[in-house]
Amino acid sequence: MVPSSRYPRLIFVLAAAMSLMVACASTTVDPNASTASPGLVHPTGATDVILRLDETGGATSPTFLAIQPPAFTLYGDGTVLFRDLSSGGPPVWPGPSVAFPSFKITRLTEAQIQAVIADAIGDGALGSARVEYTDPLIAPIPSAIFTIDAGGVKKTVSVSGLDIDVSDGTDVLARAAFKRLAGRLRAFDLAGVPPSEAWAPTRYRGLLFEDPSGGMVGAKAWPWADLRPTDFIDNGRLEGAAVVSDTQARLLGGDGYQGGLMGFALAGPGDGRRYALQLRPLLPDETE
């Protein structure tokens, strides 16, 4: 568990350092100078990713990975989206379908943004990291993908087997730093900075797969007049995918889908076929 004082302490240290720099500076005032301290420069747009933790690769099913959004994203305007892992079990859905935990949203002040990215670049070791960390002794398992764009550091760092403890080798210290950083980001809500609330996505990635056996139990009648199976299968983009609005997702007939669904059984619209629907929320910087 992340200590509740982790990010507040970082913010306090950063503020103290900035105050010290001001106190030591010349008292001569330049009337043309900005009064704002630049801190660690970063993009400021609502869809600009300045820090992200994602997971991909390994022996995990590509279908499963395709419906898993990044666990943590900090955008340039201070918006943070992260999985809510404190709400207990997932919502109950009929049949073989699985609902994933929902996301939460919060907004950081600039001082809080500075603390988080300074921690990622410094203690989290992303500032000095290579772009890839592999280990031949680690079996093919998913890699953690860190994205950072702040403080002059712009890179993507892939770490294979992040959650596996490695006791020797040249990358022991770096791997330990990455693991601690991932732990803080995954449990961001537990840090207590600042209050968060449930996030309601407006769009989803819908993946549709035909069940050749037709044996899926509890299949729901096709709910859409404006979406057909061919909109998923023959779209020329991501295989089997279509963008599903929240209004369309609500027609599935249940609540708790906002975190994503896997294996939701649908009966085709008059074609006698059975389909499995996967639903994955699209983040603000994603289009499909």
C-alpha positions in Angstrom: 0.0 0.0 0.0 1.2 3.5 -0.8 1.8 5.6 2.3 -0.9 8.3 2.5 1.8 11.0 2.8 3.8 10.1 -0.3 2.6 12.7 -2.7 1.8 15.4 -0.1 5.4 15.1 1.1 6.7 15.4 -2.4 4.7 18.6 -2.9 5.9 20.0 0.3 9.6 19.3 -0.6 9.1 20.8 -4.1 7.4 24.0 -2.6 10.2 24.4 -0.1 12.9 24.1 -2.8 11.1 26.7 -4.9 10.8 29.1 -1.9 14.6 28.7 -1.3 15.4 29.6 -4.8 13.3 32.7 -4.6 14.9 33.8 -1.3 18.4 33.4 -2.8 17.6 35.3 -6.0 18.4 39.0 -6.7 15.8 41.4 -5.5 16.0 43.3 -8.8 12.7 43.1 -10.6 12.5 42.7 -14.4 9.1 44.3 -15.4 9.1 42.1 -18.6 9.7 38.8 -16.8 7.0 36.3 -16.0 6.2 35.8 -12.3 5.4 32.1 -12.9 8.1 29.5 -12.1 8.4 27.1 -15.1 9.3 24.1 -12.9 9.5 20.9 -15.0 8.1 21.9 -18.4 5.4 19.6 -19.8 2.6 19.7 -22.4 -0.6 21.2 -21.0 -3.3 19.9 -23.4 -6.3 17.9 -22.1 -5.2 15.0 -24.4 -1.4 15.3 -24.0 -0.1 12.3 -22.1 2.7 13.3 -19.7 2.9 10.1 -17.6 1.3 6.7 -18.3 1.5 3.2 -17.1 0.3 0.5 -19.5 0.9 -3.3 -19.9 1.3 -5.3 -23.0 2.9 -8.4 -24.6 4.0 -11.7 -23.1 1.8 -14.8 -23.3 -1.4 -12.8 -22.4 -4.2 -13.1 -25.0 -4.1 -10.3 -27.5 -7.9 -10.1 -27.2 -7.6 -9.5 -23.4 -4.9 -6.9 -23.9 -7.0 -5.1 -26.5 -9.7 -4.4 -23.9 -7.3 -3.3 -21.1 -6.8 0.5 -21.0 -3.6 1.9 -19.4 -3.8 1.5 -15.6 -2.8 5.2 -15.0 -2.6 8.3 -17.2 -1.7 11.9 -16.3 -2.7 14.4 -18.9 -1.1 17.9 -19.4 -4.1 19.7 -17.9 -3.8 17.7 -14.6 -6.5 15.2 -15.3 -5.7 11.7 -14.0 -7.5 8.5 -15.0 -6.7 5.3 -13.1 -8.4 2.0 -12.3 -10.5 1.9 -9.1 -9.0 -1.1 -7.3 -10.6 -0.3 -4.0 -14.3 -1.0 -4.9 -14.2 -4.7 -4.2 -15.3 -7.3 -6.8 -16.6 -6.4 -10.2 -20.3 -5.8 -11.0 -22.3 -9.0 -11.5 -23.3 -9.6 -15.1 -25.4 -12.5 -16.5 -24.0 -15.5 -18.3 -20.3 -16.0 -18.9 -19.4 -12.2 -19.2 -16.9 -10.5 -16.9 -17.1 -6.8 -15.9 -13.8 -5.0 -15.0 -13.3 -2.5 -12.3 -14.3 1.0 -13.3 -11.9 4.0 -13.7 -11.7 7.0 -11.4 -10.9 10.6 -12.3 -9.2 13.4 -10.5 -7.6 16.7 -11.3 -4.1 17.8 -10.0 -2.9 21.3 -9.4 0.3 22.3 -11.1 2.2 21.9 -7.9 0.8 18.3 -7.6 1.7 17.6 -11.3 5.2 18.8 -10.6 5.5 16.5 -7.6 4.3 13.4 -9.5 6.5 13.9 -12.6 9.5 14.8 -10.5 9.0 11.5 -8.6 8.7 9.6 -11.8 11.8 11.1 -13.3 13.9 11.0 -10.1 13.0 8.2 -7.6 11.1 6.3 -10.4 14.3 6.3 -12.5 12.5 7.2 -15.8 14.9 10.1 -16.3 17.9 7.9 -16.6 16.1 4.8 -18.0 16.9 3.0 -21.2 13.9 2.3 -23.5 13.9 -1.4 -22.9 14.6 -3.8 -20.0 14.5 -7.5 -20.8 15.9 -10.5 -19.0 16.5 -13.9 -20.7 15.7 -15.7 -17.4 12.2 -14.2 -17.2 9.5 -16.2 -19.0 7.4 -14.4 -21.7 5.1 -12.4 -19.6 3.5 -8.9 -20.1 5.8 -5.9 -20.0 5.0 -2.7 -18.1 5.2 0.3 -20.4 6.0 3.7 -18.9 5.4 6.8 -21.0 6.9 10.1 -19.8 6.9 13.6 -21.5 8.0 16.2 -19.0 11.1 18.0 -17.8 13.0 17.4 -21.0 12.4 13.7 -20.8 10.3 12.2 -23.6 10.5 8.4 -23.9 8.7 5.1 -23.6 10.3 2.6 -21.3 9.4 -1.1 -21.6 10.1 -3.3 -18.6 9.6 -7.1 -19.0 8.4 -8.9 -15.8 8.1 -5.8 -13.8 6.5 -7.6 -10.8 9.1 -10.3 -10.6 11.8 -9.7 -8.0 15.3 -9.8 -9.6 18.2 -10.2 -7.1 21.2 -9.8 -9.4 22.3 -8.2 -12.6 23.1 -4.7 -13.7 19.5 -3.5 -13.7 18.5 -4.5 -10.1 18.3 -1.0 -8.8 16.5 0.4 -11.9 14.0 -2.5 -11.8 13.3 -1.9 -8.1 12.7 1.8 -8.8 10.3 1.0 -11.7 8.4 -1.5 -9.5 8.0 1.1 -6.7 6.8 3.7 -9.1 4.3 1.3 -10.7 3.0 0.5 -7.2 2.4 4.2 -6.4 0.6 4.8 -9.7 -1.5 1.6 -9.5 -2.6 2.7 -6.0 -2.8 6.4 -6.8 -6.2 6.8 -5.0 -4.7 5.5 -1.8 -2.2 8.3 -1.7 -5.0 10.7 -0.7 -4.1 13.4 -3.2 -6.6 14.6 -4.2 -10.2 13.3 -3.9 -11.4 11.4 -6.9 -14.7 10.3 -8.3 -16.1 7.7 -10.7 -15.3 8.3 -14.4 -18.1 8.0 -16.9 -16.6 7.2 -20.4 -18.4 8.6 -23.4 -17.0 6.1 -25.9 -15.8 2.5 -26.0 -13.9 0.1 -28.2 -16.2 -2.7 -29.0 -14.7 -6.0 -30.2 -17.0 -8.6 -31.6 -16.2 -12.3 -32.2 -18.4 -15.0 -33.6 -18.9 -18.1 -31.5 -18.8 -20.9 -34.1 -20.4 -23.4 -31.7 -23.4 -21.2 -31.1 -23.3 -22.5 -27.5 -23.0 -19.2 -25.6 -25.6 -19.3 -22.8 -27.8 -16.4 -21.9 -27.3 -14.5 -25.2 -29.1 -11.2 -25.3 -31.0 -10.2 -28.3 -29.1 -7.8 -30.6 -29.8 -4.4 -28.9 -28.8 -1.9 -31.7 -30.6 -0.7 -34.8 -27.6 1.5 -35.8 -24.9 -1.1 -35.3 -24.6 -4.3 -37.3 -22.0 -7.1 -36.9 -20.4 -5.9 -40.2 -19.7 -2.6 -38.5 -17.3 -4.5 -36.2 -15.9 -7.0 -38.6 -15.5 -5.1 -41.9 -14.4 -1.7 -40.6 -10.9 -1.8 -42.2 -9.3 -0.7 -38.9 -8.7 -2.8 -35.8 -9.9 -6.3 -36.6 -13.4 -6.9 -35.2 -13.6 -3.5 -33.6 -16.0 -0.5 -33.7 -16.5 2.6 -31.6 -19.5 2.2 -29.3 -21.1 5.3 -27.7 -22.2 5.3 -24.0 -25.8 5.6 -25.2 -25.3 2.4 -27.2 -23.5 0.6 -24.4 -26.5 1.3 -22.0 -28.7 -0.7 -24.3 -26.9 -3.9 -23.2 -29.2 -3.7 -20.2 -27.0 -3.5 -17.1 -24.9 -1.2 -15.0 -21.2 -1.4 -14.2 -20.1 -1.7 -17.8 -18.1 1.5 -17.6 -14.8 -0.3 -16.7 -15.2 -2.7 -19.7 -16.8 -6.1 -20.4 -15.5 -9.4 -21.7 -17.5 -12.3 -23.2 -20.9 -10.6 -23.3 -23.1 -13.0 -25.3 -25.2 -11.5 -28.1 -27.6 -13.2 -30.5 -27.1 -11.9 -34.0 -29.7 -9.6 -35.6 -31.7 -12.2 -37.5 -28.7 -14.1 -38.8 -28.9 -17.1 -36.4 -25.4 -16.5 -35.1 -24.0 -16.0 -31.6 -21.3 -13.4 -30.8 -19.1 -12.5 -27.9 -18.8 -8.8 -27.3 -15.8 -7.2 -25.5 -16.1 -3.6 -24.4 -13.2 -1.3 -23.4 -13.5 2.4 -22.4 -11.6 4.8 -24.7 -9.5 7.4 -23.0 -9.5 11.1 -24.0 -6.4 10.7 -26.2 -7.8 7.6 -28.0 -9.9 7.6 -31.1 -10.7 3.9 -31.6 
